[in-house]
Amino acid sequence: MIWHGKADDVVPFKYSEKLYEVLVEEDMSDNVAFMVDEKAKHKISIEGMLAGVGFLEEKL
């Protein structure tokens, strides 16, 4: 599960986006989810946390 806020001022969004693209290219898209929060900065949102929990419930 990759979550990233587009307004992140600590870790540039482009790094997470590139990581996800590489994982998809390597045919790992069934094992990864990418959630983009258009307004969030570096701190994960409640929605992001809940999505992470849902992802783990589904995959584990």
SVG drawing of the C-alpha trace seen along z (x, -y; Angstrom):
<svg xmlns="http://www.w3.org/2000/svg" viewBox="-11 -22 23 35">
<polyline fill="none" stroke="black" stroke-width="0.4" points="0.0,0.0 1.5,-3.3 -0.2,-6.5 1.1,-9.9 -0.1,-13.4 0.4,-15.5 1.2,-18.6 3.9,-16.8 6.7,-19.2 9.0,-16.6 9.1,-13.7 8.3,-14.7 5.2,-13.0 7.1,-12.0 9.1,-9.4 6.0,-7.4 4.5,-7.8 7.6,-6.4 7.8,-3.5 4.2,-2.5 4.9,-2.7 7.9,-0.4 5.9,2.1 3.2,2.1 5.9,2.6 7.3,5.5 3.8,7.1 3.3,6.6 0.2,4.5 -1.9,7.3 0.1,6.9 0.1,3.1 -2.3,0.2 -1.6,-3.4 -3.7,-6.0 -3.2,-9.7 -4.5,-12.4 -4.7,-15.5 -4.7,-17.9 -2.6,-16.2 1.0,-17.1 3.4,-14.7 0.9,-13.6 -1.3,-10.6 -5.0,-11.3 -7.6,-9.3 -8.9,-8.1 -5.3,-6.9 -5.1,-5.0 -8.4,-3.3 -7.5,-2.4 -4.2,-0.9 -6.1,1.2 -8.6,2.3 -5.7,3.2 -4.0,5.3 -7.3,7.0 -7.8,8.0 -4.2,9.2 -3.5,11.0"/>
</svg>
